[in-house]
Amino acid sequence: MPIHLCRACGTSYDAPQAPEHCPICVDERQYVPRSGQAWTTPEALAAGHVNAWRQLEPGLFELHTRPDFAIGQRALLIRTPRGNILWDCLALLDAATETLLRALGGLTAIAISHPHYYTRMQDWARAFQVPVHLHAADRAWVMRPDASLRFWEGETLTLEEGVTLLRLGGHFAGGTVLHWREGADGRGALLSGDIVQVAADTRRVSFLWSYPNMMPLSARTVRRIADTLQPWRFERVYGAFPGREVTREGSAAVQQSAARYIELLAEEASP
């Protein structure tokens, strides 16, 4: 069955013809471009794009498709003594990427923050024969069912010692971040996707229901997110996009940003 890729969000579909609409884009947390829904194929994408690599710190690599495609997020590769874990996913899986990943030892698991970054997770999983861990609350947003998908429930999932998925919700009901205990030279790192979005001022983070449409979350939700993260120690926060990293005092940045967000909402609610 041919695979069609949405040009606006990168989600993949199995269908004889491209769908009329992409349900991910029709949802208010994404958008359909003014020019309308448009599609491409994995082969066409690979013909004009490449995945660039960058080492962010020992044991952590960034993969980012150039030129930008769809939402433009990066994937992050965590290297541990027990195997490599891919965090979030890209629509481009080309021969060079496969070769480089295999040279680094392949993958043992894939985990994804939320549906905007599902892209071609099924093809990555098949290529490396590994499971993809998704929160069950977001099951309805899977557009290509596959045996590799593992739906977890509850609030935490340990992928291996020192690598833990945390459900925060917010942007999506199953919105997930990854806590890497050994990141930042053992001071801890949070891989946040855009469940916790690193801001342009990289000393700050933010929290939204819809980023492209600038729709906020409630104060109650932001407080719950901050409270959930409070017990977890992390020096750095690696966001969804290249260059969006809180490089020091990450835990404090999250707590302070959440407090300011809630404070501003309270001001708006005041007479």
C-alpha positions as a Markdown table, in Angstrom:
| # | Residue | x | y | z |
|---|---|---|---|---|
| 1 | Met | 0.0 | 0.0 | 0.0 |
| 2 | Pro | 1.4 | 3.4 | -0.9 |
| 3 | Ile | 2.4 | 5.7 | 2.0 |
| 4 | His | 1.3 | 9.4 | 1.8 |
| 5 | Leu | 2.9 | 12.1 | 4.0 |
| 6 | Cys | 1.1 | 15.2 | 5.0 |
| 7 | Arg | 3.3 | 18.2 | 4.1 |
| 8 | Ala | 1.9 | 20.3 | 6.9 |
| 9 | Cys | 2.5 | 17.9 | 9.8 |
| 10 | Gly | 4.4 | 14.9 | 8.5 |
| 11 | Thr | 1.9 | 12.3 | 9.5 |
| 12 | Ser | 1.9 | 9.1 | 7.3 |
| 13 | Tyr | -1.1 | 7.3 | 5.9 |
| 14 | Asp | -1.5 | 3.9 | 4.1 |
| 15 | Ala | -4.0 | 4.4 | 1.3 |
| 16 | Pro | -4.3 | 3.9 | -2.5 |
| 17 | Gln | -4.7 | 7.6 | -2.8 |
| 18 | Ala | -3.9 | 10.6 | -0.6 |
| 19 | Pro | -6.7 | 11.3 | 1.9 |
| 20 | Glu | -8.8 | 14.4 | 1.3 |
| 21 | His | -8.0 | 15.7 | 4.8 |
| 22 | Cys | -5.4 | 15.0 | 7.5 |
| 23 | Pro | -7.2 | 14.6 | 10.8 |
| 24 | Ile | -4.1 | 15.8 | 12.7 |
| 25 | Cys | -4.2 | 19.1 | 10.8 |
| 26 | Val | -7.9 | 19.6 | 11.0 |
| 27 | Asp | -7.7 | 19.5 | 14.8 |
| 28 | Glu | -7.3 | 23.0 | 16.4 |
| 29 | Arg | -3.9 | 22.1 | 17.8 |
| 30 | Gln | -2.5 | 22.1 | 14.2 |
| 31 | Tyr | -3.8 | 23.8 | 11.1 |
| 32 | Val | -4.5 | 23.3 | 7.4 |
| 33 | Pro | -2.4 | 25.7 | 5.4 |
| 34 | Arg | -4.2 | 28.4 | 3.4 |
| 35 | Ser | -3.1 | 26.7 | 0.2 |
| 36 | Gly | -4.9 | 23.6 | 1.3 |
| 37 | Gln | -3.9 | 20.0 | 2.3 |
| 38 | Ala | -0.9 | 18.8 | 0.3 |
| 39 | Trp | 0.9 | 15.4 | 0.2 |
| 40 | Thr | 4.2 | 13.8 | -0.7 |
| 41 | Thr | 5.8 | 10.4 | -0.5 |
| 42 | Pro | 8.7 | 9.0 | 1.4 |
| 43 | Glu | 10.6 | 8.6 | -1.8 |
| 44 | Ala | 10.0 | 12.2 | -2.9 |
| 45 | Leu | 10.9 | 13.5 | 0.5 |
| 46 | Ala | 14.3 | 11.6 | 0.5 |
| 47 | Ala | 15.1 | 13.0 | -3.0 |
| 48 | Gly | 15.2 | 16.5 | -1.7 |
| 49 | His | 16.0 | 16.3 | 2.0 |
| 50 | Val | 18.6 | 14.9 | 4.4 |
| 51 | Asn | 18.8 | 14.3 | 8.1 |
| 52 | Ala | 21.5 | 16.4 | 9.7 |
| 53 | Trp | 23.2 | 15.2 | 12.9 |
| 54 | Arg | 24.6 | 17.1 | 15.9 |
| 55 | Gln | 26.0 | 15.9 | 19.2 |
| 56 | Leu | 24.4 | 17.9 | 22.0 |
| 57 | Glu | 26.3 | 16.3 | 24.9 |
| 58 | Pro | 28.0 | 12.9 | 25.5 |
| 59 | Gly | 25.4 | 10.3 | 24.8 |
| 60 | Leu | 22.8 | 12.6 | 23.1 |
| 61 | Phe | 22.4 | 13.3 | 19.4 |
| 62 | Glu | 20.0 | 15.5 | 17.5 |
| 63 | Leu | 18.5 | 14.4 | 14.1 |
| 64 | His | 16.9 | 17.2 | 12.1 |
| 65 | Thr | 15.6 | 17.1 | 8.6 |
| 66 | Arg | 17.1 | 19.7 | 6.2 |
| 67 | Pro | 15.6 | 21.7 | 4.7 |
| 68 | Asp | 12.8 | 21.8 | 7.2 |
| 69 | Phe | 9.8 | 19.6 | 6.5 |
| 70 | Ala | 6.3 | 19.9 | 8.0 |
| 71 | Ile | 6.5 | 21.0 | 11.7 |
| 72 | Gly | 10.3 | 20.9 | 11.7 |
| 73 | Gln | 10.9 | 19.1 | 14.9 |
| 74 | Arg | 14.0 | 17.2 | 15.8 |
| 75 | Ala | 14.4 | 13.7 | 17.0 |
| 76 | Leu | 16.8 | 12.9 | 19.9 |
| 77 | Leu | 19.0 | 9.8 | 20.2 |
| 78 | Ile | 20.0 | 8.8 | 23.7 |
| 79 | Arg | 22.9 | 6.3 | 24.0 |
| 80 | Thr | 23.0 | 4.2 | 27.1 |
| 81 | Pro | 25.1 | 1.1 | 28.0 |
| 82 | Arg | 21.9 | -1.0 | 27.5 |
| 83 | Gly | 21.1 | 0.4 | 24.0 |
| 84 | Asn | 19.9 | 3.4 | 22.1 |
| 85 | Ile | 16.5 | 5.1 | 22.5 |
| 86 | Leu | 15.0 | 7.4 | 19.9 |
| 87 | Trp | 12.9 | 10.2 | 21.3 |
| 88 | Asp | 10.3 | 11.7 | 19.0 |
| 89 | Cys | 10.3 | 10.9 | 15.3 |
| 90 | Leu | 10.9 | 12.3 | 11.8 |
| 91 | Ala | 9.1 | 11.7 | 8.5 |
| 92 | Leu | 12.4 | 11.1 | 6.8 |
| 93 | Leu | 14.1 | 7.7 | 7.2 |
| 94 | Asp | 16.6 | 7.4 | 4.5 |
| 95 | Ala | 19.5 | 5.0 | 3.8 |
| 96 | Ala | 22.1 | 7.3 | 5.3 |
| 97 | Thr | 20.1 | 7.6 | 8.6 |
| 98 | Glu | 19.7 | 3.8 | 8.8 |
| 99 | Thr | 23.4 | 3.2 | 8.1 |
| 100 | Leu | 24.5 | 5.7 | 10.8 |
| 101 | Leu | 22.1 | 4.4 | 13.4 |
| 102 | Arg | 23.2 | 0.8 | 12.8 |
| 103 | Ala | 26.8 | 1.8 | 13.1 |
| 104 | Leu | 25.9 | 3.3 | 16.5 |
| 105 | Gly | 24.3 | 0.0 | 17.6 |
| 106 | Gly | 20.8 | 0.4 | 16.3 |
| 107 | Leu | 17.8 | 1.1 | 18.5 |
| 108 | Thr | 16.2 | -0.7 | 21.5 |
| 109 | Ala | 13.1 | 1.4 | 21.7 |
| 110 | Ile | 11.3 | 4.5 | 20.3 |
| 111 | Ala | 9.2 | 6.8 | 22.5 |
| 112 | Ile | 7.2 | 9.8 | 21.3 |
| 113 | Ser | 5.9 | 12.8 | 23.1 |
| 114 | His | 2.6 | 13.3 | 21.3 |
| 115 | Pro | 0.7 | 12.8 | 18.0 |
| 116 | His | 2.3 | 15.7 | 16.1 |
| 117 | Tyr | 5.5 | 13.7 | 16.0 |
| 118 | Tyr | 4.2 | 10.2 | 15.2 |
| 119 | Thr | 5.2 | 10.8 | 11.5 |
| 120 | Arg | 6.6 | 7.5 | 10.2 |
| 121 | Met | 7.1 | 5.8 | 13.6 |
| 122 | Gln | 5.9 | 2.5 | 12.1 |
| 123 | Asp | 8.6 | 2.5 | 9.4 |
| 124 | Trp | 11.3 | 3.3 | 11.9 |
| 125 | Ala | 10.1 | 0.5 | 14.2 |
| 126 | Arg | 10.0 | -2.0 | 11.4 |
| 127 | Ala | 13.5 | -1.0 | 10.2 |
| 128 | Phe | 15.1 | -1.6 | 13.6 |
| 129 | Gln | 12.6 | -4.2 | 14.9 |
| 130 | Val | 11.8 | -2.3 | 18.1 |
| 131 | Pro | 8.6 | -1.2 | 19.9 |
| 132 | Val | 7.2 | 2.3 | 19.9 |
| 133 | His | 5.9 | 3.5 | 23.3 |
| 134 | Leu | 2.9 | 5.8 | 23.1 |
| 135 | His | 0.5 | 6.8 | 25.9 |
| 136 | Ala | -2.8 | 5.0 | 25.6 |
| 137 | Ala | -4.7 | 8.3 | 26.0 |
| 138 | Asp | -3.6 | 9.3 | 22.5 |
| 139 | Arg | -4.4 | 6.0 | 20.8 |
| 140 | Ala | -7.2 | 7.6 | 18.7 |
| 141 | Trp | -4.6 | 9.8 | 16.9 |
| 142 | Val | -2.7 | 6.8 | 15.4 |
| 143 | Met | -3.4 | 6.9 | 11.6 |
| 144 | Arg | -1.5 | 3.7 | 10.7 |
| 145 | Pro | -2.1 | 0.9 | 13.2 |
| 146 | Asp | 0.9 | -1.4 | 13.6 |
| 147 | Ala | 2.0 | -4.4 | 15.7 |
| 148 | Ser | 5.1 | -2.4 | 16.9 |
| 149 | Leu | 3.0 | 0.1 | 18.8 |
| 150 | Arg | 2.9 | -0.4 | 22.6 |
| 151 | Phe | 0.3 | 1.7 | 24.4 |
| 152 | Trp | 1.1 | 2.3 | 28.1 |
| 153 | Glu | -1.2 | 3.6 | 30.8 |
| 154 | Gly | -0.7 | 5.4 | 34.0 |
| 155 | Glu | 1.6 | 8.2 | 34.9 |
| 156 | Thr | 5.1 | 6.7 | 34.4 |
| 157 | Leu | 6.9 | 4.1 | 32.4 |
| 158 | Thr | 10.5 | 3.0 | 32.9 |
| 159 | Leu | 12.1 | 2.2 | 29.6 |
| 160 | Glu | 15.3 | 1.1 | 31.3 |
| 161 | Glu | 17.2 | 2.1 | 34.5 |
| 162 | Gly | 17.4 | 5.9 | 34.5 |
| 163 | Val | 15.2 | 6.5 | 31.5 |
| 164 | Thr | 11.6 | 7.2 | 32.5 |
| 165 | Leu | 8.5 | 8.4 | 30.5 |
| 166 | Leu | 6.2 | 10.8 | 32.5 |
| 167 | Arg | 2.7 | 11.6 | 31.3 |
| 168 | Leu | 2.0 | 15.3 | 31.8 |
| 169 | Gly | -1.0 | 15.8 | 29.5 |
| 170 | Gly | -1.8 | 19.4 | 28.6 |
| 171 | His | -1.1 | 19.8 | 24.9 |
| 172 | Phe | -2.5 | 16.3 | 24.4 |
| 173 | Ala | -4.1 | 14.0 | 27.0 |
| 174 | Gly | -1.3 | 11.6 | 26.7 |
| 175 | Gly | 1.4 | 14.2 | 26.4 |
| 176 | Thr | 4.7 | 12.7 | 27.6 |
| 177 | Val | 8.2 | 13.8 | 28.5 |
| 178 | Leu | 11.3 | 11.7 | 29.0 |
| 179 | His | 13.5 | 12.0 | 32.1 |
| 180 | Trp | 17.1 | 10.9 | 31.5 |
| 181 | Arg | 18.8 | 10.6 | 34.8 |
| 182 | Glu | 22.4 | 10.4 | 33.5 |
| 183 | Gly | 22.0 | 13.5 | 31.2 |
| 184 | Ala | 24.0 | 16.6 | 31.9 |
| 185 | Asp | 26.9 | 14.7 | 33.5 |
| 186 | Gly | 24.5 | 13.0 | 35.9 |
| 187 | Arg | 22.6 | 16.1 | 36.9 |
| 188 | Gly | 19.6 | 14.9 | 34.8 |
| 189 | Ala | 17.9 | 16.1 | 31.6 |
| 190 | Leu | 14.3 | 16.4 | 30.5 |
| 191 | Leu | 13.5 | 15.7 | 26.8 |
| 192 | Ser | 10.2 | 17.6 | 26.6 |
| 193 | Gly | 9.0 | 17.7 | 23.0 |
| 194 | Asp | 6.6 | 20.6 | 23.1 |
| 195 | Ile | 4.6 | 19.3 | 26.0 |
| 196 | Val | 6.9 | 21.7 | 27.9 |
| 197 | Gln | 8.0 | 24.1 | 25.2 |
| 198 | Val | 11.4 | 25.7 | 25.5 |
| 199 | Ala | 10.9 | 29.4 | 24.7 |
| 200 | Ala | 12.9 | 31.8 | 22.6 |
| 201 | Asp | 14.4 | 33.1 | 25.9 |
| 202 | Thr | 15.9 | 29.7 | 26.7 |
| 203 | Arg | 15.8 | 30.4 | 30.4 |
| 204 | Arg | 12.0 | 29.9 | 30.2 |
| 205 | Val | 9.5 | 27.3 | 29.1 |
| 206 | Ser | 5.8 | 27.6 | 28.3 |
| 207 | Phe | 2.7 | 25.4 | 28.0 |
| 208 | Leu | -0.1 | 25.7 | 25.4 |
| 209 | Trp | -3.1 | 23.8 | 24.1 |
| 210 | Ser | -2.3 | 24.9 | 20.6 |
| 211 | Tyr | 1.0 | 26.4 | 19.6 |
| 212 | Pro | 0.2 | 27.5 | 16.0 |
| 213 | Asn | -3.1 | 28.9 | 17.1 |
| 214 | Met | -1.7 | 30.3 | 20.4 |
| 215 | Met | -4.4 | 28.8 | 22.6 |
| 216 | Pro | -3.5 | 28.6 | 26.3 |
| 217 | Leu | -3.8 | 25.8 | 28.9 |
| 218 | Ser | -5.7 | 26.4 | 32.1 |
| 219 | Ala | -3.9 | 27.5 | 35.3 |
| 220 | Arg | -5.0 | 24.2 | 36.9 |
| 221 | Thr | -3.4 | 22.2 | 34.1 |
| 222 | Val | -0.1 | 24.1 | 34.2 |
| 223 | Arg | 0.0 | 23.7 | 38.0 |
| 224 | Arg | -0.5 | 20.0 | 37.7 |
| 225 | Ile | 2.3 | 19.7 | 35.1 |
| 226 | Ala | 4.6 | 21.7 | 37.4 |
| 227 | Asp | 3.7 | 19.6 | 40.4 |
| 228 | Thr | 4.3 | 16.4 | 38.5 |
| 229 | Leu | 7.8 | 17.5 | 37.5 |
| 230 | Gln | 8.7 | 18.9 | 40.9 |
| 231 | Pro | 10.2 | 15.7 | 42.3 |
| 232 | Trp | 12.3 | 15.0 | 39.2 |
| 233 | Arg | 15.8 | 16.5 | 39.2 |
| 234 | Phe | 17.1 | 17.8 | 35.8 |
| 235 | Glu | 19.7 | 20.5 | 34.9 |
| 236 | Arg | 18.8 | 20.7 | 31.2 |
| 237 | Val | 15.6 | 20.7 | 29.1 |
| 238 | Tyr | 15.8 | 19.7 | 25.5 |
| 239 | Gly | 12.8 | 21.0 | 23.6 |
| 240 | Ala | 11.3 | 20.0 | 20.3 |
| 241 | Phe | 13.3 | 22.3 | 18.0 |
| 242 | Pro | 17.0 | 22.8 | 17.3 |
| 243 | Gly | 18.6 | 25.4 | 19.6 |
| 244 | Arg | 15.7 | 25.2 | 22.1 |
| 245 | Glu | 17.6 | 24.0 | 25.2 |
| 246 | Val | 17.5 | 25.2 | 28.8 |
| 247 | Thr | 21.2 | 24.5 | 29.6 |
| 248 | Arg | 21.3 | 25.2 | 33.3 |
| 249 | Glu | 18.9 | 25.0 | 36.3 |
| 250 | Gly | 16.2 | 23.4 | 34.2 |
| 251 | Ser | 14.0 | 22.3 | 37.1 |
| 252 | Ala | 13.9 | 25.8 | 38.5 |
| 253 | Ala | 13.2 | 27.2 | 35.0 |
| 254 | Val | 10.1 | 25.0 | 34.7 |
| 255 | Gln | 8.8 | 25.8 | 38.2 |
| 256 | Gln | 9.4 | 29.6 | 37.7 |
| 257 | Ser | 7.8 | 29.6 | 34.3 |
| 258 | Ala | 4.8 | 27.8 | 35.4 |
| 259 | Ala | 4.3 | 30.2 | 38.4 |
| 260 | Arg | 4.5 | 33.2 | 36.1 |
| 261 | Tyr | 2.1 | 31.6 | 33.6 |
| 262 | Ile | -0.4 | 31.0 | 36.4 |
| 263 | Glu | 0.1 | 34.5 | 37.7 |
| 264 | Leu | -0.7 | 36.1 | 34.4 |
| 265 | Leu | -3.8 | 34.1 | 33.9 |
| 266 | Ala | -5.0 | 35.2 | 37.4 |
| 267 | Glu | -4.4 | 38.8 | 36.5 |
| 268 | Glu | -6.6 | 38.4 | 33.4 |
| 269 | Ala | -9.3 | 36.9 | 35.5 |
| 270 | Ser | -9.3 | 39.8 | 38.0 |
| 271 | Pro | -11.8 | 42.6 | 37.6 |
